[in-house]
Structure formats: C-alpha cells, structure tokens
Amino acid sequence: MSLPQKDKWRSDSTELTNQQMEVLEYNFNSISKQPHSTSIMLIAAETGLTEEETKKWFKERLAKWRESEGLPRHCRSVMD
C-alpha cells in the first residue's frame, strides 16, 4: 500500500497562493533579487513556506529574470 503524496508541490514545483506570490515578487522586485539568509528566513515566515522552498523560489525566479534580460541563467562571476 502506497501512501498518498502529501504536499507534492513542496518538493517539485511549488503552487503558491496569490498572497504568497505577491510577497515573493515584491521582495524580488523591490528589496533584493538575491536576499541574504536573514531575509530568506523572514520571507519564509511571512509566506508560510520553508526556507528551502523560499531559496528555491528566488533561485528559479532569478534565473527567469536573467534570461528575460538576455543574460546567462547562471553567472558565477563578472568574468563569465
């Protein structure tokens, strides 16, 4: 007997509420595209997501933003 998958979205692709998206997008666009760990913790608490989910969201959102700006999805240094 297999157990039902609980909160599948948390491990694969997160399905967020409108309120969570508003908080995440506001922080991404107005505060920082790469928040430090304290900010991640506060944003996670405000949205009800885990810190890992919040970090993952910012990482994926930054990659999408970079792509929309014509930049490589990942950049390690100015020399890349």
C-alpha positions as CSV (number, residue, x, y, z in Angstrom):
1,M,0.0,0.0,0.0
2,S,1.5,3.3,-1.0
3,L,0.9,6.5,1.0
4,P,-0.7,9.4,-0.8
5,Q,1.8,12.1,-1.7
6,K,1.4,14.9,0.8
7,D,2.3,18.4,-0.3
8,K,3.8,17.2,-3.6
9,W,4.1,20.8,-4.7
10,R,6.6,21.4,-1.9
11,S,9.2,19.1,-3.4
12,D,8.7,19.6,-7.1
13,S,7.0,22.7,-8.3
14,T,5.5,24.9,-5.7
15,E,1.9,26.0,-6.3
16,L,1.7,29.3,-4.4
17,T,-1.3,31.4,-3.4
18,N,-1.8,34.9,-4.8
19,Q,-0.8,36.3,-1.4
20,Q,2.5,34.3,-1.3
21,M,3.3,35.3,-4.9
22,E,2.7,39.0,-4.1
23,V,5.1,38.8,-1.1
24,L,7.8,36.9,-3.0
25,E,7.5,39.2,-6.1
26,Y,7.5,42.3,-4.0
27,N,10.7,41.2,-2.2
28,F,12.3,40.1,-5.5
29,N,11.5,43.3,-7.4
30,S,11.7,45.9,-4.6
31,I,14.1,44.6,-2.0
32,S,16.6,42.1,-3.4
33,K,16.9,39.6,-6.2
34,Q,19.4,37.7,-4.0
35,P,18.3,38.1,-0.4
36,H,20.7,37.1,2.4
37,S,19.8,34.3,4.8
38,T,18.1,36.5,7.4
39,S,15.8,38.0,4.7
40,I,15.0,34.5,3.4
41,M,14.0,33.4,6.9
42,L,11.7,36.4,7.3
43,I,10.2,36.0,3.9
44,A,9.6,32.3,4.5
45,A,7.9,33.1,7.8
46,E,5.7,35.7,6.1
47,T,4.7,33.3,3.3
48,G,4.4,30.1,5.3
49,L,7.0,28.4,3.1
50,T,10.1,26.7,4.4
51,E,13.4,28.5,4.0
52,E,14.4,25.8,1.4
53,E,11.3,26.5,-0.6
54,T,11.9,30.2,-0.4
55,K,15.5,29.9,-1.5
56,K,14.5,27.7,-4.4
57,W,11.8,30.2,-5.5
58,F,14.4,33.0,-5.5
59,K,16.9,30.9,-7.4
60,E,14.4,30.0,-10.1
61,R,13.0,33.5,-10.3
62,L,16.5,35.0,-10.6
63,A,17.2,32.5,-13.5
64,K,14.0,33.6,-15.3
65,W,14.8,37.2,-14.7
66,R,18.3,36.8,-16.1
67,E,17.0,35.0,-19.1
68,S,14.5,37.8,-19.8
69,E,17.3,40.3,-19.6
70,G,19.3,38.4,-22.2
71,L,21.9,37.2,-19.6
72,P,23.0,33.6,-18.9
73,R,20.7,31.8,-16.5
74,H,23.7,31.2,-14.1
75,C,26.6,33.5,-13.5
76,R,29.5,32.7,-11.2
77,S,31.5,35.9,-11.6
78,V,31.8,39.0,-13.7
79,M,34.2,37.1,-16.0
80,D,31.6,34.5,-17.1
